[in-house]
């Protein structure tokens, strides 16, 4: 009976982990861009008197989030393109030998 339970757990160890949307290389840049747009609205467009006292915070946060979204977006884009190039077979593999 212990052999059956060992065999069933070994089958699951060979399977690759299931990918989730959080594993996508551009997930973090999209979240950061959304936050940047929110800070941009509060810092530059919104004229609510209560929000005007936080103007420097919102403008600074917009700048920091813009830089972070740009940096992680670039890294995510490179990772996505790198994964696509390794998944696709190269044209040299299809050429006959000789």
PAMARMAR-214087 format. One record per atom (N, C-alpha, C, CB): x, y, z; residue in three letters. Coordinates in steps of 0.001 Angstrom, whole numbers, plus 500000, padded with zeros to 6 digits. Glycine has a CB too. Layout:
BEGIN
XYZALA
...
***
This chain:
BEGIN
500818498817500000UNK
500000500000500000UNK
500865501251500000UNK
499067499995501193UNK
502004501201500633UNK
502888502366500650UNK
503509502598499271UNK
503993502186501708UNK
503670501522498483UNK
504209501681497135UNK
503248502463496247UNK
504503500314496515UNK
501933502226496423UNK
500943502949495628UNK
500952504441495955UNK
499545502370495864UNK
501038504773497237UNK
501049506195497600UNK
502339506861497129UNK
500890506367499124UNK
503454506155497163UNK
504719506720496687UNK
504652506953495190UNK
505902505793497032UNK
504070506031494458UNK
503960506156493018UNK
503077507348492645UNK
503401504866492414UNK
501994507578493351UNK
501099508680493013UNK
501753510032493288UNK
499793508562493797UNK
502560510160494326UNK
503238511435494586UNK
504359511676493589UNK
503794511467496011UNK
505011510631493116UNK
506069510786492121UNK
505515511289490795UNK
506797509464491913UNK
504286510899490470UNK
503681511356489223UNK
503494512865489229UNK
502339510662488993UNK
503134513432490374UNK
502899514873490474UNK
504200515670490471UNK
502112515185491733UNK
505286515073490918UNK
506567515781490954UNK
507126516022489551UNK
507576514995491784UNK
506762515193488595UNK
507262515340487232UNK
506539516435486461UNK
507134514032486493UNK
505324516795486872UNK
504552517816486173UNK
505137519201486431UNK
503079517770486607UNK
505203520044485405UNK
505662521422485635UNK
504612522193486430UNK
505955522141484287UNK
505017523227487155UNK
504036523996487925UNK
503062524720487003UNK
504743525005488837UNK
501846524866487465UNK
500806525525486686UNK
501075527027486681UNK
499389525213487260UNK
501028527639485495UNK
501264529074485388UNK
499983529838485708UNK
501775529440483977UNK
500137530960486379UNK
499017531829486720UNK
499214533170486020UNK
498896532014488267UNK
498211534033485995UNK
498395535356485389UNK
499467536182486105UNK
497077536117485394UNK
499724535878487374UNK
500740536609488117UNK
502149536284487632UNK
500620536303489595UNK
502312535187486891UNK
503615534791486368UNK
503975535508485070UNK
503643533303486147UNK
503042536228484474UNK
503295536914483211UNK
504331538021483423UNK
501979537499482632UNK
505300538157482529UNK
506358539155482706UNK
505855540598482730UNK
507366539009481613UNK
504698540873482149UNK
504205542249482102UNK
503118542521483148UNK
503667542552480716UNK
502922541615484108UNK
501906541827485131UNK
502260543025486018UNK
501741540563485987UNK
503468543061486536UNK
503880544157487414UNK
503892545499486688UNK
505257543874487990UNK
504421545597485464UNK
504368546891484783UNK
502962547413484538UNK
505075546793483485UNK
502006546536484292UNK
500628546977484087UNK
500053547542485388UNK
499753545808483573UNK
500326546877486505UNK
499861547370487805UNK
500514548722488117UNK
500179546341488929UNK
501820548836487883UNK
502522550093488147UNK
502027551218487246UNK
504021549907487961UNK
501700550907486002UNK
501178551917485084UNK
499811552409485554UNK
501079551350483654UNK
498970551508486025UNK
497670551915486560UNK
497814552829487762UNK
496854550696486942UNK
498722552499488660UNK
498970553356489817UNK
499547554702489395UNK
499917552665490797UNK
500408554686488398UNK
500996555928487886UNK
499911556832487304UNK
502068555622486816UNK
498977556243486573UNK
497884557038486012UNK
497009557632487113UNK
497033556181485070UNK
496788556885488186UNK
496000557391489305UNK
496728558571489969UNK
495734556262490338UNK
498025558419490214UNK
498796559507490808UNK
498862560705489862UNK
500211559029491161UNK
498951560458488565UNK
498971561544487587UNK
497671562330487646UNK
499201560996486167UNK
496550561619487717UNK
495256562288487796UNK
495166563148489057UNK
494117561255487772UNK
495559562573490196UNK
495478563329491453UNK
496481564483491506UNK
495712562397492634UNK
497606564338490858UNK
498638565368490949UNK
498533566471489921UNK
499957564743490831UNK
497966566191488751UNK
497978567172487668UNK
496591567589487179UNK
498752566626486522UNK
495590566737487281UNK
494285567024486682UNK
493237567386487736UNK
493809565823485873UNK
493208566662488845UNK
492182566845489868UNK
492321568219490530UNK
492271565727490927UNK
491221568944490651UNK
491222570270491277UNK
490458570277492605UNK
490613571299490325UNK
490237569128493203UNK
489555569036494484UNK
490416569700495567UNK
489257567552494845UNK
489856570622496351UNK
490652571325497364UNK
491292570394498399UNK
489785572330498074UNK
490648569279498707UNK
491240568340499660UNK
492477567661499076UNK
490212567287500075UNK
492506567453497772UNK
493639566781497144UNK
494787567738496853UNK
493196566110495863UNK
494525569031496835UNK
495582569998496527UNK
496637570062497624UNK
494983571377496314UNK
496297569662498843UNK
497290569673499897UNK
498277568511499762UNK
496607569624501247UNK
497963567518498935UNK
498844566368498694UNK
499465566432497301UNK
498066565052498862UNK
499560567597496744UNK
500002567757495359UNK
501422567248495144UNK
499916569216494951UNK
502355567618496015UNK
503753567197495852UNK
503885565679495974UNK
504650567889496898UNK
503145565082496904UNK
503194563629497069UNK
502716562924495804UNK
502341563195498270UNK
501591563383495242UNK
501038562740494053UNK
501929562938492835UNK
499648563277493766UNK
502503564108492689UNK
503398564343491549UNK
504686563542491683UNK
503724565834491424UNK
505231563489492884UNK
506433562679493108UNK
506163561201492925UNK
506984562925494496UNK
505023560751493451UNK
504653559346493281UNK
504450558983491833UNK
503404559036494055UNK
503893559907491066UNK
503704559672489633UNK
505057559483488941UNK
502929560847488988UNK
506012560319489291UNK
507339560207488679UNK
508030558908489045UNK
508205561375489092UNK
507975558539490313UNK
508619557300490754UNK
507956556096490109UNK
508569557175492283UNK
506630556081490095UNK
505915554954489493UNK
506136554888487986UNK
504423555056489794UNK
506272556046487337UNK
506557556045485905UNK
507911555408485634UNK
506517557473485344UNK
508911555777486427UNK
510240555183486250UNK
510220553678486525UNK
511256555869487174UNK
509533553272487581UNK
509454551846487911UNK
508704551070486829UNK
508766551650489270UNK
507601551617486340UNK
506835550930485292UNK
507649550821484007UNK
505513551669485018UNK
508397551868483694UNK
509238551830482496UNK
510338550787482640UNK
509853553211482225UNK
511002550760483789UNK
512100549816484018UNK
511602548370483982UNK
512780550106485366UNK
510568548081484765UNK
510068546710484801UNK
509366546331483505UNK
509119546529485973UNK
508796547300482797UNK
508208547017481490UNK
509261546608480479UNK
507448548226480979UNK
510392547311480510UNK
511501546965479610UNK
512030545569479927UNK
512641548005479723UNK
512235545290481208UNK
512739543970481592UNK
511729542873481249UNK
513062543937483095UNK
510436543141481467UNK
509403542161481146UNK
509298541916479650UNK
508064542617481686UNK
509425542993478871UNK
509370542853477412UNK
510543542007476916UNK
509382544245476729UNK
511735542264477464UNK
512900541470477079UNK
512714540009477463UNK
514167542027477729UNK
512160539766478644UNK
511924538394479085UNK
510896537706478194UNK
511457538373480543UNK
509846538431477818UNK
508825537860476952UNK
509402537513475577UNK
507650538832476806UNK
510197538412475027UNK
510803538146473721UNK
511832537031473816UNK
511453539413473162UNK
512543536949474924UNK
513514535868475120UNK
512839534519475230UNK
514345536124476360UNK
511702534471475928UNK
510958533223476039UNK
510371532809474703UNK
509853533356477072UNK
509936533766473906UNK
509358533445472598UNK
510426532906471651UNK
508686534688471986UNK
511632533457471728UNK
512677532999470817UNK
513188531616471212UNK
513834533999470792UNK
513164531279472502UNK
513609529944472895UNK
512527528906472650UNK
514018529930474363UNK
511252529298472639UNK
510169528356472382UNK
510055528010470902UNK
508856528925472879UNK
510342528973470040UNK
510208528749468604UNK
511439528021468071UNK
510007530087467860UNK
511247527049467209UNK
512414526371466627UNK
513137527293465668UNK
511994525079465902UNK
514438527192465648UNK
515200528042464734UNK
515134527457463327UNK
516677528180465204UNK
515433528290462357UNK
515355527837460968UNK
516486526866460630UNK
515396529034460019UNK
517564526873461420UNK
518668525963461166UNK
518301524510461513UNK
519893526401461964UNK
517359524324462422UNK
516964522964462813UNK
516228522244461700UNK
516091523004464055UNK
515539522995460827UNK
514745522391459772UNK
515548522074458506UNK
513609523299459429UNK
516766522583458431UNK
517586522356457242UNK
518102520913457208UNK
518767523347457205UNK
518053520277456060UNK
518605518915455962UNK
520135518944456065UNK
518171518246454626UNK
520679517901456623UNK
522135517791456775UNK
522730517260455475UNK
522509516862457977UNK
523816517891455053UNK
524530517353453915UNK
524375518117452727UNK
524139516038453642UNK
***
